[in-house]
Amino acid sequence: MRLYPVHPLFLLVLLLAGFVYFCSSAAADTGKWGFIDRNGKFVVPPRFDDATSFRLVGGAVVRLGDSYKLLDAGTRSLSDLPVTAADMQFFRDYKARQPLAAVAIGKGYGLKQDGKLIFNPHKPQYVAGMKVGFGSAKIRCAKFGNKYGYVRDDGTIALKPRWAQADDFDENTDLAPVQIGKKWGYINSKGAMVIKPIFEEAGIFHSWLAPVKVSRPSPVAVKQTQ
């Protein structure tokens, strides 16, 4: 087989193309986390390497490099209280739990977790004579096959399953994170899109703030409240 000499310019172009690809791939992995309000505006700029919601520890665990800090929801500043990687992992383990699965029971839907029926609309539970439903949440996120939707505590469907991924509503903001395509946004309990799907990842609102991840902050994504 005859071999032909390779022009040096061709090699240079090939090396430059590889460098550009490497840089663009690296940039895609350098997403930052921040916190938005109910209007979709950043009140804590996206500067963290990782972040949790506020709902588990009274604050949000954030990571800057190898350092873990507690972000106070009220002051929106980093606390001196000691936190570790284990605190963030606790939240991750909680979030990674199996989603609630909707299962048809009669004319309604119950909810299963880890294969166990945890909610049956036809057999409500009572505590001190009061019916125990979904509490202030009113509706719960559940997986129907390979799509997510929302169920009322009477077993009826509140929002038909149509999202690739989703999570529960926050009672104060009436917002829930949902995934559309590869991006995340927020809907209200009527199913209307309130915050456009522009985020790489998104968490539940708590204390009026939600953690979101942006890979390449856009003017819209990083608009901050005054």
TAHU-V39689 format. One record per residue. N is the residue number from 1. NEAR is the number of other C-alpha atoms within 12 Angstrom. Layout:
n = {N N}
near = {NEAR NEAR}
This chain:
n = {1 2 3 4 5 6 7 8 9 10 11 12 13 14 15 16 17 18 19 20 21 22 23 24 25 26 27 28 29 30 31 32 33 34 35 36 37 38 39 40 41 42 43 44 45 46 47 48 49 50 51 52 53 54 55 56 57 58 59 60 61 62 63 64 65 66 67 68 69 70 71 72 73 74 75 76 77 78 79 80 81 82 83 84 85 86 87 88 89 90 91 92 93 94 95 96 97 98 99 100 101 102 103 104 105 106 107 108 109 110 111 112 113 114 115 116 117 118 119 120 121 122 123 124 125 126 127 128 129 130 131 132 133 134 135 136 137 138 139 140 141 142 143 144 145 146 147 148 149 150 151 152 153 154 155 156 157 158 159 160 161 162 163 164 165 166 167 168 169 170 171 172 173 174 175 176 177 178 179 180 181 182 183 184 185 186 187 188 189 190 191 192 193 194 195 196 197 198 199 200 201 202 203 204 205 206 207 208 209 210 211 212 213 214 215 216 217 218 219 220 221 222 223 224 225 226}
near = {3 4 5 6 9 11 10 10 11 12 13 13 14 15 14 14 14 14 14 14 14 14 14 15 14 14 16 17 16 22 24 33 38 44 49 40 35 32 29 38 29 32 30 36 28 34 27 32 27 37 40 45 40 30 25 23 23 19 34 42 43 42 29 22 15 13 19 28 31 35 36 27 30 19 13 24 20 24 20 13 18 17 24 19 23 15 26 28 21 19 26 19 14 16 22 13 13 17 28 34 31 38 28 24 19 14 14 22 33 37 38 24 18 14 15 16 19 21 32 29 29 20 20 19 17 10 9 7 8 10 16 20 27 26 15 16 24 25 33 40 41 43 34 29 18 16 25 32 40 43 38 30 31 28 31 28 32 24 28 21 26 22 33 23 33 39 38 37 36 33 23 20 28 29 38 44 46 44 31 26 17 16 25 34 43 44 35 30 33 19 27 17 24 25 33 25 28 31 38 31 35 42 42 41 38 34 29 30 37 44 48 47 40 37 28 23 26 16 12 20 35 30 21 21 17 8}
